[in-house]
Amino acid sequence: MSTEELTRVPWFTAGLRGLSGAGSVLLISRDEAARCLELLDPVAIVREALVEHHAGRTVLPAEAYLRWDNDQGAYTRSIAMPGGIVRDGGPAAYGMKIINASVSNPAAGLERAGGVGLCFDPRTARISAIIEIGLISSVRTAAVSLVGVQSAGHADATCLAVLGCGTQGGTHLFLFADRLPGLRRVALHDADPAAAAALAERVRLHRPGIEVAVLPDARAALRDADLVLTATTADDGYLPPDWIRPGAAVVNVSLADLTAEALLQAGRLYVDDVELVEQNPRRPLGRLMQQGLVTAPGSAGGGRLIDATIGALAAGAVLAAPPPSGSYTVLNPFGMGVLDVALLDAIRRAATGLGLGTEVTL
């Protein structure tokens, strides 16, 4: 073999300068993330991130959205949600959540949504950690919902209705049961009766002090509820204003359970980020904003004004007020990547301190 052949390298590496590649990345599994969450307060972390966002100390770019129909004709999608937090006097955190889902997954024994969370090194921008995101995403969503319920003045709820008894519905239910001291009754409904029955059994097993019932239809589940959670995969709104008990709060986590009339007639309307909602016509509230029927807080438009963001309520910049007599409150936590980044960063730091995770060189 000639000297030239011995020194020849592939074209795709010959031009490199010999600098270090990706370096070490910490892989953190779901079980390891769960161990970290046991030592953290996710609600406090999310509340702080909401306040930071209200104060303008975050970076929230637009989301990237990819959808397709899988080989079963089911709606399938991938969403990339980047974000950054530049804390006041604290370390910065940057990262991204990539959350993929298909509505046919539960029938195959899979959670509907899953993916990975990425932590970025603030100095080099290299990926410092890769963390399973399914658990963290559900925890983040439930945490922002709870912060919204508390900040909007509905922490005294006694009866919760859960529409949609999958991962989100279950995570919300147990967090609400632990953090809302007056909650005594839960009404469950799901298009799949077995899902509602399974969640009811978990409630009876793990929170025996909560009275739980499975209802045959959504309207029956809402009849006595002063707190409502919608966490279904419905494509169209079906829940009209007259199903909602006066004075109640509706946490609209899912895409399209509330009708346009139910959104427009809400006595109080709160979101997590106005611009994020307005930019996304997939959400009914986003379409209403693009049509001028719903407008940003303080705007001069003729639409129904959004009362405030959840961050403004949590920061005390806006004082919560009960809905007008005969009306109700709607909380629409759209989902912000900065909240996931805050949790991812806290889990990464906790895992490092505990010696959890597997370091790999990419």
C-alpha positions as CSV (number, residue, x, y, z in Angstrom):
1,M,0.0,0.0,0.0
2,S,1.4,3.3,-1.1
3,T,2.1,6.2,1.3
4,E,-0.6,8.2,-0.5
5,E,-3.1,5.4,0.2
6,L,-2.2,5.2,3.9
7,T,-2.7,9.0,4.4
8,R,-5.8,9.3,2.3
9,V,-9.0,10.0,4.3
10,P,-12.6,10.2,3.2
11,W,-13.6,13.5,1.6
12,F,-16.2,14.2,4.2
13,T,-13.6,14.3,7.0
14,A,-10.6,15.5,5.1
15,G,-11.7,19.1,5.3
16,L,-12.3,19.2,9.0
17,R,-9.9,21.3,11.1
18,G,-9.3,18.6,13.8
19,L,-11.4,20.4,16.4
20,S,-13.5,18.5,18.9
21,G,-16.9,17.2,17.7
22,A,-20.1,17.1,19.6
23,G,-18.5,16.0,22.9
24,S,-20.2,14.4,25.9
25,V,-24.0,14.3,26.1
26,L,-25.9,13.1,29.1
27,L,-28.8,10.7,28.3
28,I,-31.5,10.8,30.9
29,S,-34.3,8.1,30.9
30,R,-37.9,8.5,32.0
31,D,-37.3,6.6,35.2
32,E,-34.3,8.8,36.0
33,A,-36.2,12.0,35.2
34,A,-39.0,10.7,37.5
35,R,-36.4,10.3,40.3
36,C,-35.3,13.9,39.8
37,L,-38.9,15.2,39.8
38,E,-39.5,13.6,43.2
39,L,-36.8,16.0,44.6
40,L,-38.1,19.0,42.7
41,D,-41.3,21.1,42.8
42,P,-42.4,21.2,39.2
43,V,-45.2,23.6,40.0
44,A,-42.8,26.1,41.5
45,I,-40.4,25.8,38.6
46,V,-43.2,26.4,36.1
47,R,-44.6,29.3,38.1
48,E,-41.2,30.9,38.2
49,A,-40.8,30.4,34.4
50,L,-44.2,32.0,33.8
51,V,-43.2,35.0,35.9
52,E,-39.9,35.3,34.0
53,H,-41.8,35.2,30.7
54,H,-44.1,37.9,31.8
55,A,-41.1,40.0,32.8
56,G,-39.6,39.6,29.3
57,R,-36.7,37.4,30.5
58,T,-37.4,34.6,28.1
59,V,-36.9,33.8,24.4
60,L,-39.9,32.1,22.7
61,P,-39.5,31.5,19.0
62,A,-42.3,30.2,16.8
63,E,-42.9,26.4,16.9
64,A,-42.2,24.1,14.0
65,Y,-45.1,21.9,13.1
66,L,-45.2,18.8,10.9
67,R,-48.3,16.7,10.3
68,W,-49.2,13.6,8.3
69,D,-51.6,10.7,8.2
70,N,-50.0,7.4,9.1
71,D,-50.7,4.1,7.4
72,Q,-53.9,3.7,9.4
73,G,-55.1,7.1,8.3
74,A,-54.7,8.6,11.8
75,Y,-53.6,12.1,12.5
76,T,-49.9,12.1,13.3
77,R,-47.6,15.1,14.0
78,S,-44.3,16.4,15.3
79,I,-43.9,19.7,17.1
80,A,-40.5,21.3,17.9
81,M,-40.7,23.9,20.7
82,P,-37.5,25.9,21.4
83,G,-37.1,28.3,24.2
84,G,-34.7,30.2,26.4
85,I,-34.7,31.7,29.9
86,V,-32.4,34.5,30.8
87,R,-33.0,34.6,34.6
88,D,-32.6,37.7,36.7
89,G,-29.3,36.9,38.5
90,G,-29.4,33.2,37.7
91,P,-28.0,30.9,35.1
92,A,-29.5,31.0,31.6
93,A,-31.2,27.9,30.2
94,Y,-31.8,27.1,26.5
95,G,-33.2,24.1,24.9
96,M,-36.0,22.5,22.9
97,K,-38.8,20.0,23.2
98,I,-39.6,17.7,20.3
99,I,-42.9,16.1,21.0
100,N,-44.5,13.6,18.5
101,A,-47.9,12.1,18.6
102,S,-50.4,9.9,16.8
103,V,-54.0,9.4,17.8
104,S,-53.7,5.7,16.9
105,N,-50.9,5.1,19.5
106,P,-53.2,4.2,22.4
107,A,-54.8,1.3,20.5
108,A,-51.3,0.0,19.9
109,G,-50.5,0.1,23.6
110,L,-48.5,3.3,23.4
111,E,-48.9,6.7,24.9
112,R,-50.3,9.2,22.4
113,A,-47.3,11.5,22.6
114,G,-43.6,11.1,23.3
115,G,-40.3,12.5,22.2
116,V,-37.1,14.0,23.6
117,G,-36.1,17.2,25.3
118,L,-32.7,18.8,24.6
119,C,-30.6,21.0,26.9
120,F,-28.2,23.4,25.2
121,D,-24.9,24.6,26.7
122,P,-25.4,28.4,27.1
123,R,-21.8,29.1,26.1
124,T,-21.1,26.6,23.2
125,A,-24.7,25.9,22.1
126,R,-23.8,22.2,22.0
127,I,-26.4,19.7,23.2
128,S,-25.6,18.9,26.9
129,A,-28.4,16.5,27.7
130,I,-31.1,14.5,26.0
131,I,-34.1,13.6,28.2
132,E,-37.2,11.6,27.6
133,I,-40.0,14.2,27.3
134,G,-43.3,12.3,27.5
135,L,-43.4,12.4,31.3
136,I,-42.0,15.9,31.5
137,S,-44.4,17.3,29.0
138,S,-47.4,16.0,30.9
139,V,-46.0,17.3,34.2
140,R,-45.3,20.7,32.6
141,T,-48.9,21.0,31.2
142,A,-50.5,19.9,34.5
143,A,-48.3,22.4,36.4
144,V,-49.2,25.4,34.3
145,S,-52.9,24.4,34.5
146,L,-52.6,24.4,38.3
147,V,-50.8,27.7,38.4
148,G,-53.6,29.1,36.2
149,V,-56.4,27.7,38.4
150,Q,-54.7,29.0,41.6
151,S,-53.8,32.4,40.1
152,A,-57.3,32.9,38.6
153,G,-59.0,32.5,41.9
154,H,-60.4,29.0,41.5
155,A,-58.3,27.1,44.0
156,D,-61.3,26.4,46.2
157,A,-62.9,24.0,43.6
158,T,-64.6,21.0,45.2
159,C,-65.8,19.0,42.1
160,L,-63.6,18.3,39.1
161,A,-64.8,17.0,35.7
162,V,-62.2,15.4,33.5
163,L,-63.0,15.0,29.8
164,G,-60.3,12.7,28.3
165,C,-58.8,10.2,30.6
166,G,-55.4,9.6,29.0
167,T,-52.0,10.7,30.2
168,Q,-52.8,14.4,30.4
169,G,-56.2,13.8,32.1
170,G,-54.6,11.5,34.7
171,T,-51.6,13.7,35.5
172,H,-53.8,16.7,35.9
173,L,-56.3,14.9,38.1
174,F,-53.7,13.6,40.6
175,L,-51.9,17.0,40.7
176,F,-55.2,18.8,41.3
177,A,-56.1,16.2,44.0
178,D,-52.9,16.9,45.8
179,R,-52.7,20.7,45.5
180,L,-56.4,21.8,45.7
181,P,-57.3,21.2,49.4
182,G,-61.1,21.4,48.9
183,L,-61.3,18.9,46.0
184,R,-63.6,16.0,47.1
185,R,-65.3,14.7,43.9
186,V,-64.2,13.8,40.4
187,A,-66.4,13.0,37.4
188,L,-64.7,11.3,34.5
189,H,-65.7,10.8,30.9
190,D,-63.9,9.4,27.9
191,A,-64.9,8.3,24.4
192,D,-63.3,5.0,25.4
193,P,-65.2,3.9,28.6
194,A,-62.3,1.6,29.5
195,A,-59.9,4.5,29.8
196,A,-62.3,6.3,32.2
197,A,-62.8,3.2,34.2
198,A,-59.1,2.5,34.4
199,L,-58.4,6.1,35.7
200,A,-61.2,5.8,38.2
201,E,-59.7,2.7,39.6
202,R,-56.3,4.4,39.9
203,V,-58.0,7.2,41.8
204,R,-59.7,4.8,44.2
205,L,-56.4,3.0,44.8
206,H,-54.0,5.9,45.2
207,R,-56.3,8.8,46.4
208,P,-59.1,7.0,48.3
209,G,-60.3,10.2,49.9
210,I,-61.5,11.4,46.5
211,E,-65.0,10.3,45.4
212,V,-64.9,9.3,41.8
213,A,-67.6,8.5,39.2
214,V,-67.5,7.6,35.5
215,L,-70.2,9.4,33.5
216,P,-71.7,8.2,30.2
217,D,-71.5,11.6,28.5
218,A,-69.6,14.8,28.7
219,R,-72.6,17.0,29.7
220,A,-73.4,14.7,32.6
221,A,-69.8,14.9,33.8
222,L,-70.0,18.7,33.8
223,R,-73.3,19.0,35.6
224,D,-71.9,19.6,39.2
225,A,-68.3,20.6,38.3
226,D,-66.8,23.9,39.4
227,L,-63.6,22.9,37.7
228,V,-63.4,21.3,34.3
229,L,-60.4,19.9,32.4
230,T,-60.7,19.1,28.7
231,A,-57.9,16.8,27.6
232,T,-59.4,14.9,24.6
233,T,-58.3,14.4,21.0
234,A,-61.4,16.0,19.6
235,D,-61.0,17.8,16.3
236,D,-64.1,20.0,16.6
237,G,-65.7,22.0,19.4
238,Y,-68.7,20.3,20.9
239,L,-68.9,21.9,24.4
240,P,-71.4,24.9,24.4
241,P,-71.7,27.6,27.0
242,D,-74.8,26.2,28.6
243,W,-73.0,23.0,29.7
244,I,-70.7,25.0,32.0
245,R,-71.8,25.7,35.5
246,P,-71.9,29.4,36.3
247,G,-68.8,30.4,38.3
248,A,-66.8,27.4,37.1
249,A,-63.3,27.4,35.6
250,V,-62.6,25.4,32.4
251,V,-59.0,24.5,31.7
252,N,-58.9,23.9,27.9
253,V,-55.8,21.9,27.5
254,S,-56.8,20.0,24.4
255,L,-57.2,21.4,21.0
256,A,-60.9,21.8,20.3
257,D,-63.4,20.8,22.9
258,L,-64.9,24.2,23.6
259,T,-67.1,25.7,20.8
260,A,-66.4,29.2,19.6
261,E,-69.4,30.4,21.5
262,A,-68.1,28.9,24.7
263,L,-64.8,30.8,24.2
264,L,-66.4,34.1,23.2
265,Q,-69.0,34.0,26.1
266,A,-66.4,33.3,28.8
267,G,-66.6,35.9,31.6
268,R,-62.8,35.6,32.1
269,L,-60.4,34.5,29.5
270,Y,-56.7,33.8,30.3
271,V,-53.9,32.4,28.1
272,D,-50.2,31.7,28.6
273,D,-48.9,33.7,25.6
274,V,-51.0,35.9,23.4
275,E,-48.7,36.0,20.4
276,L,-48.2,32.2,20.4
277,V,-52.0,31.7,20.4
278,E,-52.6,34.3,17.7
279,Q,-49.9,32.7,15.4
280,N,-51.5,29.3,15.5
281,P,-54.8,28.8,13.6
282,R,-54.9,25.1,14.7
283,R,-56.3,26.3,17.9
284,P,-59.9,27.6,17.9
285,L,-58.8,30.5,20.0
286,G,-56.1,31.3,17.5
287,R,-58.6,31.3,14.6
288,L,-60.8,33.7,16.6
289,M,-57.9,36.0,17.1
290,Q,-57.0,35.9,13.4
291,Q,-60.7,36.8,12.6
292,G,-60.6,39.7,15.0
293,L,-63.2,38.2,17.3
294,V,-60.8,37.9,20.2
295,T,-58.1,40.5,20.8
296,A,-55.0,41.0,23.0
297,P,-55.3,42.5,26.4
298,G,-55.6,46.3,26.3
299,S,-56.0,46.4,22.5
300,A,-58.5,48.8,20.8
301,G,-60.0,46.2,18.6
302,G,-63.7,45.4,18.7
303,G,-63.3,41.7,19.7
304,R,-63.6,40.0,23.0
305,L,-60.5,41.0,25.0
306,I,-58.3,38.4,26.5
307,D,-58.2,39.4,30.2
308,A,-54.6,38.6,31.0
309,T,-51.9,36.0,30.6
310,I,-51.4,33.4,33.3
311,G,-47.9,34.8,33.9
312,A,-49.3,38.2,34.6
313,L,-51.7,36.7,37.2
314,A,-48.9,34.6,38.7
315,A,-46.7,37.7,38.9
316,G,-49.4,39.7,40.6
317,A,-49.3,42.3,37.7
318,V,-53.0,41.6,37.1
319,L,-55.4,40.8,39.9
320,A,-57.8,38.0,39.3
321,A,-61.5,38.7,39.4
322,P,-64.3,36.2,39.6
323,P,-66.3,35.9,36.4
324,P,-69.5,38.0,36.1
325,S,-72.6,36.5,37.5
326,G,-73.9,33.6,35.4
327,S,-70.6,33.3,33.5
328,Y,-67.4,31.2,33.9
329,T,-63.6,31.4,33.5
330,V,-61.7,29.8,30.6
331,L,-58.0,29.1,30.9
332,N,-56.3,28.2,27.6
333,P,-52.7,27.1,28.4
334,F,-51.5,26.8,24.8
335,G,-48.1,25.3,25.8
336,M,-44.8,27.2,25.8
337,G,-41.4,25.7,25.1
338,V,-39.8,27.9,27.8
339,L,-41.7,26.0,30.5
340,D,-40.4,22.7,29.2
341,V,-36.9,24.2,29.0
342,A,-37.1,25.3,32.7
343,L,-38.1,21.7,33.7
344,L,-35.5,20.1,31.5
345,D,-32.7,22.4,32.9
346,A,-33.8,21.6,36.5
347,I,-33.8,17.8,35.8
348,R,-30.4,18.0,34.1
349,R,-28.9,19.7,37.1
350,A,-30.6,17.3,39.5
351,A,-29.4,14.3,37.6
352,T,-25.9,15.6,37.5
353,G,-25.9,16.0,41.3
354,L,-27.3,12.5,41.8
355,G,-25.0,10.9,39.4
356,L,-27.9,9.8,37.1
357,G,-27.9,9.5,33.4
358,T,-25.5,7.9,30.9
359,E,-22.7,10.0,29.3
360,V,-22.2,9.3,25.6
361,T,-19.9,10.8,23.0
362,L,-21.5,11.6,19.7
